[in-house]
Structure formats: C-alpha cells, structure tokens
Amino acid sequence: MEDRNAKLATLVASRLCHDLVSPVGAIANGLELLALSGDMMDRPELALINDSCNAARARINLFRLAFGNAEGEQMIGPSEAARLLRDYCAGGRLTPDWRRISDAPRPEVQLAMLAFLCCESALPLGGQIEIAEHEGGWRITGTGPRIGHDPALWALLGAPGALPGVSGAQVHFPMLAALAARSGRRIEVTAGDAAVTLDLV
C-alpha cells in the first residue's frame, strides 16, 4: 500500500467512524430515556438492543483510533487506551492488558492498536493480549490455547504495499505494515504454539 493510499484509507475510516458514532450514540441515549421511564429495560428485546449498541459503539471507537487518520500532536493516555480495549473485548473471550503507563502520541497508539487486532486474529479461541513499551517501541504479545498463525498473512507485515488475497477481515495486516513503514518502524514477528509476539522497533 503506497503512502498516498494509506493516507486515503485512514481518511475514509475516519469519515465512516465519525458518521456512524452519532446515530449509535442517539440509539444509546434513547435507550437511557426508556430506562428512566420505568422498567422497560427489563424486557429482553431492549436489553439485547442495549448490549448490541454498546458493542457497536466500542468497536467504532477502537476502529476510529486503529484505522482513522492519526496525525498531529494529540496524546492518548493509558487509561483511555485501556478503556477502549476493555470495552472492545467486553463479553468476549479476549482479555486486553495495556501495560504502558505514560501518554503516547496518537500515531504510535494507532500502530499498537493495529498490532492488537493482528494478535486477535491469531487467537481463534480467545486468550490474552499484552501491549507494552519495549526498547523505545512496542511489544504486543498474544497468548491463548491455540495460535492460528497463517505464514502468508503474517508475511504481509514485512511487505508494505502487498495485498495478495487480503479480505476485509484481514485489512489490519497491510494497514499496519503501511503505517509502520511510514513512521520508520520495522515489525518483527515471533510465533510459537502458545504465543505470538509483534515487536515494533
């Protein structure tokens, strides 16, 4: 993915997430008003809508950071990053562990979030993903009962611009490769039977 295309992709993602978060937020506000009006939220169909709305909002918020345009001097605090991951994983089989204790520039956090999504792809049965600072860069490690490591897919992380057979569910791999290259970072992958690690150096 060329730098111009990577830039365009992040702008498209920003636009989509921006336009979707408002109607999803309006649905959430409507549900809150129903809850204030009585015991309406005890009805299973409304509880299902509420849960789905919360899940949609969590995914949009994480995707806006991971795939959206991330330039400038904005800093992301550890509590915000941890909350985004916690909300995204709520109710699932994945446990995030954000270890960085200091603020980080948004473009750097974007790389970490994309690496998180890559590790998520390698944990079909769930597990834990740890995101930590490491020697001036990032180390993201996914552990679980089974590692689904597709060598051809993970090879994309070392080949910015390559898009052979990539599906929409795998777009975070070439996106991470492109944005890491743009920021001057190199990606090193170590995969085993119970863990996969991405070092952004």
N, C-alpha and C positions, 0 to 999 in steps of 0.2 A: 504494500500500500504506500504510494508516494505521499510525501509530506502534505501536498495540497489536498489530496483525497482524504487523508487523516483529519485535516482541519475541517473539511466539509462534513465528514461523518460526525465529528463532535458537535458541530453546529446543528445538524439535523437532530441529533439526540437531545441536545439542549432544548430545541424548539418543541419536540414531541413531549418531553417530560414536563416542560413549562405549561403546555396547553392541557395536559392530562391531569395535572395535580389539582387544578382549580375545581373541575367537576367532581373529582373523587372527594375533595375536601367538602364540597357542598353536600354530597350524599352523607358524609360523616356528620356534618352539622345538623342535617335533617333528622338523622337517627338520634342525635342527642336531644333534639326538641321532642321527639316522640317519647324518649325515656323520661323526660321531665313531665310529660303529660299524664303519666300513670305507669301501669305495669306492662306496657306494650312490648318492652324488650324481653319479657319472659316468653314471648311467642317464638317458637323455634325458627320460623322463616325469617324473622327480623334479626335474630341472633346470628343466623347464617350470613345475612347481608352485612351485618356489622363486622363479622370476622373477615369476610371477603374484602370489605372496604379497607380494613386495617392492613390486610396483606398487600392489597394493591398499592396503597399509599407507601408502605415500607419498601416495596420493590421500585416504585417510581423514584423515591428519594435516593436509594442506593444507586440506581441506574443513572440518575442525573449526575451524580458525582463520578461514577465509573466511566460513563460514555460521553458525558457532556463536555462542553468547551471549558477548559481549565487553564486560564492564563491570568497573569497579574500577580499581585502580592497577597491575595487572600490566604489566611491561615486557617487550618482546621484543627480544633482542639481534640485531645484524646477522648474526652467524654462524648463529644459529638460523633466522632468516628465509631466509638464503641457502641453508641446507641443505634446508629444506622445499621450496623452489622447485627446487633441483638434483635432489632425489630424485623430485619430481613429474614432472620433464621427462626423467629418465634413460631412455635408449634411444629417445627420440623425435626429432623434427625441430625442437624448440624449445629455444632457449638462453636461460636467465634471467640477468640481470645486476643484482643487488641492490647499489645504489650508496650507500645510506645507511650511515654509519659509526658512528652512535650508536644507543643504545637508543631505542625508541619505545613509547608506550602501546599496549596490545593493540587498543583500538578503532581507533586510527589505522592499525595494521598490517592490520587487517581490511579497511579501505577500500582499502588498497594491493593486497591480495591479490585482492579482488573486481575491481578495475580491471585487474589482471594477467589474470584469467580473461576479461574483456571483450576485451582485446587478443588473447588466444589465439584467441578466436572469429573475429577478423579476419585470422588468418594460416593459411588452409587448407593452405598448402604449407610451413608452418614458418617459422622466422626467429628473430629475437632480440627479447626484451622487456627494456627497461631500466627500473628502478624507482629514482627518485632524489628527494631533497628538492628543493623548489623554492619559494622565497619564502614559507616558513612552511607550505607544504603539500606536495603530492606531484606529481610529473610522471612518468607511465608512458607509455613510447613503444614501440610495436611496429613493427618493420621486417621486410620479407621480400620474396620475389619477386613476391607478389601480395597485395593487400589486399582482403578480402571485406567491404566496408562496406555494410551494409543500413541506409539512412537511417531507415526506420521503427523498426527495432530500437534504433539508437543514440539516436533521439529520446526514448526512454524515460528516458534518463539525466537529461533536463531536465524530466521529468514524474513526480515521485514519486506513487505511487498508481495509475498507469496500468498495465493488464495486458492490452492488446489482442493476442490471438493468441500469447501467450508460451508457449513449450514448456518442458519440464523442462530441456532443454539450454541454455536461454537465461535461466534464472532469476536468474543473477548480475547481469543488467542492472537489473531492477526492485529487486533486493535492494540493489545499490549506490546506486541513486537514493534509496531509502527511508532507508538508514543514513547517507548523506551529508547528507540534509536534516535528519535527527535530530541530527547533530553540528554543524549550522550551516555545512556546506561546500557550495560550488557546484561543479558539474562543467562544464568546458569541453572540447569535443572538436574536434580538428583532424584531418581525414582527407585523405590525398592518394593518389597512385598507388602509392607505395612505403612509406608510413608512416602510422600513426595514433597520435595523442597525446591522453592524458587528463590534464588539469590539475585537481587537487582543491585549490581555493583557499578 
